[in-house]
Amino acid sequence: MDASIRVSVLTVSDSVSSGRSQDRSGPSVIARCKELGWQIVSSGIRADDRAAIEQFLKETADSNRVDLIITTGGTGLGPRDVTPEATAAVVERLIPGFSEQMRAAGRDKTPRAILSRAAAGIRGKTIIVNLPGSPRGAVESLDAIAGLLPHSVAIVNGAGHPQ
């Protein structure tokens, strides 16, 4: 199975999108994806604005240029944290096990990991996964499911399940 996955990374942050702070989580996720041998096709930054997030997710997934969209940020309890809602609105099927695995793995490092509302799902032939906004939390969450992603991408694209 080819482990090369075509990835788009979206950083969701009011402060980064307005230029008040530097994006640290997006570049951290991109670096980890490259270490895993995955191809970064595109990246973007959006404010914590549900309509803007939904538009990015739809356009990117529907382009059929990526296998995986990773978002970082907007998964917490704050009033502007709307990434999971935007994701749920655009996916056709949820993948709750990814979110459960990321929270379980994170819980071993910090009890606050269970506060993440991150979602994951499938739109067309693209998997969308929400990661937390902290660089360390994002990479650790990605690592918690990275081993499952090549198989998941293959299955979403029509490969049969191994017997």
C-alpha positions in Angstrom: 0.0 0.0 0.0 1.4 3.4 -1.0 1.9 5.5 2.1 2.1 8.7 0.2 -1.0 10.7 1.1 -1.9 14.0 -0.6 -2.6 16.5 2.2 -4.0 20.0 2.7 -3.5 21.7 6.0 -5.8 24.4 7.3 -5.0 26.6 10.3 -8.1 28.0 12.0 -7.3 31.0 14.2 -8.6 34.5 14.5 -5.2 35.8 15.7 -3.2 34.1 12.9 -5.6 35.1 10.2 -5.5 38.8 11.3 -1.7 38.8 11.5 -1.6 39.3 15.3 0.3 36.1 15.9 2.4 33.7 13.9 1.1 30.3 12.7 3.0 27.6 14.6 0.6 24.7 14.5 0.2 24.6 10.7 3.9 24.4 10.0 4.3 21.8 12.8 1.7 19.6 11.2 3.1 20.1 7.7 6.6 19.1 8.9 5.2 16.0 10.6 3.3 15.0 7.4 6.5 15.4 5.4 8.4 13.2 7.9 5.7 10.6 7.3 6.4 10.8 3.5 3.1 12.5 2.7 2.8 15.2 0.0 1.6 18.6 1.0 -0.6 19.9 -1.8 -1.9 23.1 -0.2 -2.3 24.9 3.1 -4.4 27.8 4.2 -5.4 30.0 7.1 -8.9 31.0 8.1 -10.4 32.9 11.0 -12.7 31.1 13.4 -15.6 31.7 11.1 -17.8 28.7 10.4 -18.8 29.7 6.8 -15.2 30.4 5.8 -14.1 27.0 7.2 -16.9 25.2 5.5 -16.1 26.8 2.2 -12.4 25.8 2.4 -13.3 22.2 3.4 -15.9 21.9 0.6 -13.7 23.4 -2.1 -10.6 21.5 -1.1 -12.4 18.1 -0.8 -14.4 18.6 -3.9 -11.3 19.4 -6.0 -10.3 15.7 -5.7 -6.7 16.9 -5.4 -6.2 15.7 -1.8 -6.8 12.5 0.2 -6.7 14.2 3.6 -7.6 17.6 4.9 -6.1 18.3 8.4 -7.4 21.3 10.3 -5.6 22.7 13.3 -7.3 25.0 15.8 -10.9 25.8 16.8 -11.7 22.5 18.5 -11.9 23.8 22.1 -14.6 25.1 24.3 -14.4 28.8 23.4 -17.3 30.6 21.9 -15.5 31.0 18.6 -14.3 27.4 18.4 -16.4 26.2 15.5 -14.2 23.9 13.5 -16.0 20.7 14.6 -19.4 22.2 13.6 -18.0 23.3 10.2 -16.6 19.8 9.7 -19.8 18.0 10.7 -21.7 20.3 8.3 -19.7 19.3 5.2 -18.9 15.6 5.8 -21.1 12.8 4.6 -20.0 10.3 7.1 -18.3 10.7 10.5 -15.3 8.7 11.7 -15.7 8.9 15.5 -12.9 6.5 16.2 -10.2 9.0 15.0 -11.4 11.6 17.5 -11.7 9.0 20.3 -8.2 7.7 19.7 -6.7 11.2 19.6 -8.4 12.2 22.9 -7.4 8.9 24.5 -3.8 9.3 23.5 -3.7 12.9 24.6 -5.3 12.1 27.9 -2.1 10.2 28.8 -0.1 13.4 28.4 -2.6 16.0 29.8 -6.1 15.6 31.3 -7.3 18.6 29.3 -7.1 16.5 26.1 -10.6 15.2 26.7 -11.9 18.8 26.3 -11.1 18.6 22.6 -14.3 18.5 20.5 -12.3 17.5 17.3 -14.3 15.7 14.7 -13.3 13.6 11.7 -15.2 12.4 8.7 -15.4 11.8 4.9 -16.5 14.0 2.1 -16.5 12.3 -1.2 -13.1 10.6 -1.3 -11.4 13.0 1.2 -10.9 12.4 4.9 -11.1 15.5 7.1 -9.5 15.4 10.5 -9.6 18.2 13.1 -6.5 18.6 15.4 -6.0 20.9 18.3 -4.4 24.4 17.8 -1.3 23.9 19.9 1.7 22.7 17.9 2.5 19.9 20.3 -1.1 18.8 20.7 -1.7 18.9 17.0 1.4 16.7 16.2 0.7 14.3 19.0 -3.0 13.9 17.9 -1.9 13.3 14.3 0.6 10.7 15.5 -2.2 8.9 17.4 -3.9 8.1 14.1 -1.2 8.4 11.5 -0.7 4.7 11.2 -4.4 4.3 10.3 -4.5 6.9 7.7 -2.9 5.2 4.7 -5.3 2.2 5.1 -8.2 4.6 5.6 -7.4 6.6 2.5 -7.2 3.3 0.5 -10.5 2.1 1.7 -12.2 5.4 1.0 -10.9 5.2 -2.5 -12.4 1.7 -3.0 -9.7 -0.7 -1.9 -11.1 -3.9 -0.4 -10.6 -4.7 3.3 -7.8 -7.2 3.9 -9.0 -10.7 4.6 
